[in-house]
Amino acid sequence: MNTNPRQIQLLEELRERKSATVEQLAETLGVTLQTVRRDVQRLAEQGLLSRFHGGVRLPSSTVENIAHNQRETLNSEGKARIARAVAAQVPHHCSLILNIGTTTEAIAKALLRHQGLRVITNNLNVAAILCGNPDCEVIVAGGVVRTRDGGIVGEAAVDFIRQFRVDIAIIGISGIEDDGTLRDFDYREVKVAQTIVEHAREVWLAADHSKFNRPAMVQLATLDQIDRLFTDAPPPEPFPALLGNADVQLVVATD
């Protein structure tokens, strides 16, 4: 089920408020109570919000991510803009690592016309997408495959990644907290991602605006380990100062 612009605005309102009543949402969005109730029903069915007596809120778990198919639809337009911005800066004839995530999958689609790429990935979805580019060599890490999203994790994947040193690592993330830490939910996935960061000459982070101030359990890295951040809207406070102090090049994808 696709998330329409009004529903995305509803989710953003909840992100700001933490929770809200149906009446508050209807007034803020300028729509009827019936429209809000219908949107809430659809978003709850997708697992994108939780209902409680008197209102609604975003799921707040720090230990479990939302499902892959739900993340694919959430802010898909913003992820597509990020993907185009990343692809515009990826040179032809270079080596890349792409990790697990729906944003990196969008980036893979945007790289289908690139020439001479050698791409290492622990994401079966990325591999399947880039196999559609006959001028791209795809190398898939070994390890345990997570059935819920096609991600490859575990010590075998870590050992595999250690063999390489690539030009650019392009990584996604579940959350960026206001202390500058990058966080995710699965410690096995994080171990692979940390190895990816260590074995790249440059590290590019692709994260849509919903990832700022989103909590998750496991620390993957800090902003000072990142060279470029691609996002779809100007980051909120205190992130501009954090990015400046960490000397991260910020790219806001507007089209």
BALUMTI-277615 format. One record per residue (C-alpha): residue number from 1; y, x, z. Coordinates in pm, whole numbers. Layout:
N
SITE romar     yy     xx     zz
SITE   NUM      Y      X      Z
...
***
This chain:
255
SITE romar     yy     xx     zz
SITE     1      0      0      0
SITE     2    337    145   -101
SITE     3    622    161    151
SITE     4    940     11      4
SITE     5   1295    139     78
SITE     6   1363   -134    335
SITE     7   1044    -50    524
SITE     8   1133    320    517
SITE     9   1475    229    662
SITE    10   1300     25    932
SITE    11   1085    326   1025
SITE    12   1392    551   1032
SITE    13   1565    305   1264
SITE    14   1267    318   1498
SITE    15   1271    698   1483
SITE    16   1631    690   1607
SITE    17   1585    417   1870
SITE    18   1227    500   1979
SITE    19   1166    124   2004
SITE    20   1340   -199   1902
SITE    21   1302   -575   1901
SITE    22   1254   -772   1583
SITE    23   1599   -926   1637
SITE    24   1764   -582   1662
SITE    25   1594   -467   1343
SITE    26   1692   -780   1154
SITE    27   2056   -736   1254
SITE    28   2062   -365   1169
SITE    29   1890   -411    832
SITE    30   2082   -725    742
SITE    31   1771   -931    670
SITE    32   1601  -1236    819
SITE    33   1366  -1234   1114
SITE    34   1090  -1352    882
SITE    35   1142  -1049    656
SITE    36   1127   -808    950
SITE    37    814   -973   1090
SITE    38    648   -944    749
SITE    39    745   -576    722
SITE    40    627   -507   1077
SITE    41    291   -669   1000
SITE    42    240   -457    689
SITE    43    351   -133    856
SITE    44    130   -200   1158
SITE    45   -168   -255    926
SITE    46    -98     89    777
SITE    47    -80    246   1123
SITE    48    284    346   1074
SITE    49    415    158   1379
SITE    50    280     -1   1696
SITE    51    361   -346   1831
SITE    52    400   -427   2197
SITE    53    518   -733   2387
SITE    54    884   -777   2296
SITE    55    915   -518   2020
SITE    56    782   -236   1805
SITE    57    777    145   1819
SITE    58    646    443   1625
SITE    59    307    585   1720
SITE    60    382    871   1959
SITE    61     55   1063   1983
SITE    62     85   1442   2004
SITE    63   -289   1491   1954
SITE    64   -373   1294   1638
SITE    65   -198   1263   1302
SITE    66   -180    938   1108
SITE    67   -437    889    831
SITE    68   -410   1080    503
SITE    69   -372    769    284
SITE    70    -94    643    511
SITE    71     87    979    494
SITE    72     64    970    113
SITE    73    279    656     99
SITE    74    520    752    379
SITE    75    842    890    224
SITE    76    662    961   -103
SITE    77    994    972   -293
SITE    78   1133   1236    -59
SITE    79    817   1444    -91
SITE    80    840   1421   -470
SITE    81   1199   1553   -458
SITE    82   1088   1838   -234
SITE    83    802   1915   -474
SITE    84   1038   1936   -772
SITE    85   1274   2165   -579
SITE    86    991   2397   -477
SITE    87    846   2407   -830
SITE    88   1189   2496   -970
SITE    89   1192   2811   -755
SITE    90    830   2918   -802
SITE    91    823   3185  -1075
SITE    92    563   3188  -1348
SITE    93    284   3447  -1317
SITE    94    279   3471   -938
SITE    95     22   3427   -661
SITE    96     43   3140   -413
SITE    97   -134   2991   -114
SITE    98    -98   2615    -54
SITE    99   -232   2468    269
SITE   100   -332   2121    388
SITE   101    -93   1827    359
SITE   102     39   1549    140
SITE   103    360   1742     69
SITE   104    169   2044    -61
SITE   105    -35   1803   -275
SITE   106    289   1671   -424
SITE   107    393   2032   -490
SITE   108     64   2096   -670
SITE   109    145   1808   -906
SITE   110    488   1959   -973
SITE   111    326   2293  -1067
SITE   112    106   2153  -1342
SITE   113    326   2305  -1617
SITE   114    360   2649  -1463
SITE   115    206   2943  -1644
SITE   116     -8   3224  -1511
SITE   117    -43   3105  -1153
SITE   118   -317   3223   -921
SITE   119   -345   2972   -637
SITE   120   -553   3004   -321
SITE   121   -593   2688   -118
SITE   122   -786   2535    171
SITE   123   -704   2187     39
SITE   124   -959   2026   -195
SITE   125   -696   1780   -316
SITE   126   -465   2065   -422
SITE   127   -757   2233   -601
SITE   128   -847   1913   -786
SITE   129   -485   1861   -895
SITE   130   -427   2216  -1017
SITE   131   -754   2220  -1210
SITE   132   -555   2006  -1452
SITE   133   -343   2313  -1536
SITE   134   -549   2527  -1780
SITE   135   -314   2822  -1721
SITE   136   -376   2827  -1346
SITE   137   -659   3004  -1165
SITE   138   -759   2816   -851
SITE   139   -947   2987   -569
SITE   140  -1085   2762   -293
SITE   141  -1145   2884     61
SITE   142  -1486   2839    217
SITE   143  -1534   2661    546
SITE   144  -1580   2319    701
SITE   145  -1446   2029    492
SITE   146  -1266   1753    684
SITE   147  -1380   1432    521
SITE   148  -1064   1244    617
SITE   149   -831   1454    399
SITE   150  -1022   1723    206
SITE   151   -887   2003    422
SITE   152  -1100   2316    472
SITE   153  -1086   2463    823
SITE   154  -1275   2693   1056
SITE   155  -1343   3064   1098
SITE   156  -1497   3100    752
SITE   157  -1167   2981    598
SITE   158   -971   3224    819
SITE   159  -1191   3516    713
SITE   160  -1157   3418    348
SITE   161   -775   3406    358
SITE   162   -764   3750    523
SITE   163   -884   3909    199
SITE   164   -558   3830     18
SITE   165   -186   3905     24
SITE   166      5   3666   -200
SITE   167    361   3648   -328
SITE   168    439   3310   -168
SITE   169    274   3089     92
SITE   170    384   2726     63
SITE   171    296   2539    380
SITE   172    336   2188    513
SITE   173    370   2097    879
SITE   174    335   1791   1101
SITE   175    637   1852   1322
SITE   176    934   2081   1386
SITE   177   1050   2064   1747
SITE   178   1403   2132   1870
SITE   179   1305   2471   2011
SITE   180   1228   2596   1660
SITE   181    849   2574   1684
SITE   182    638   2443   1397
SITE   183    353   2229   1520
SITE   184     38   2055   1401
SITE   185   -249   1853   1543
SITE   186   -577   2035   1465
SITE   187   -612   2383   1618
SITE   188   -871   2474   1351
SITE   189   -621   2389   1076
SITE   190   -351   2583   1262
SITE   191   -567   2898   1279
SITE   192   -602   2892    899
SITE   193   -230   2824    851
SITE   194   -135   3111   1084
SITE   195   -350   3343    874
SITE   196   -181   3213    560
SITE   197    160   3296    707
SITE   198     45   3647    797
SITE   199    -87   3717    447
SITE   200    214   3624    234
SITE   201    515   3827    127
SITE   202    731   3512    158
SITE   203    669   3190    349
SITE   204    818   2863    223
SITE   205    803   2555    445
SITE   206    807   2212    279
SITE   207    887   1934    528
SITE   208   1050   1596    475
SITE   209   1316   1474    718
SITE   210   1065   1277    930
SITE   211    914   1604   1056
SITE   212   1224   1704   1254
SITE   213   1186   1629   1626
SITE   214    829   1507   1570
SITE   215    595   1626   1849
SITE   216    249   1770   1790
SITE   217     13   1958   2018
SITE   218    -53   2299   1859
SITE   219    205   2565   1776
SITE   220    161   2711   1428
SITE   221    467   2935   1394
SITE   222    838   2959   1466
SITE   223   1131   2924   1230
SITE   224   1195   3300   1227
SITE   225    861   3339   1045
SITE   226    988   3122    758
SITE   227   1193   3245    460
SITE   228   1285   2911    298
SITE   229   1279   2549    415
SITE   230   1266   2272    158
SITE   231   1349   1924    284
SITE   232   1487   1597    147
SITE   233   1788   1538    376
SITE   234   2023   1753    585
SITE   235   1847   1843    912
SITE   236   1984   1684   1232
SITE   237   2121   1879   1528
SITE   238   2028   2132   1660
SITE   239   1839   2247   1350
SITE   240   2131   2381   1139
SITE   241   2207   2639   1407
SITE   242   1838   2718   1459
SITE   243   1791   2774   1087
SITE   244   2100   2994   1072
SITE   245   1989   3205   1367
SITE   246   1645   3248   1211
SITE   247   1800   3342    872
SITE   248   1609   3064    693
SITE   249   1735   2964    349
SITE   250   1774   2585    351
SITE   251   1714   2386     32
SITE   252   1793   2012     48
SITE   253   1630   1836   -246
SITE   254   1865   1564   -369
SITE   255   1707   1474   -705
***
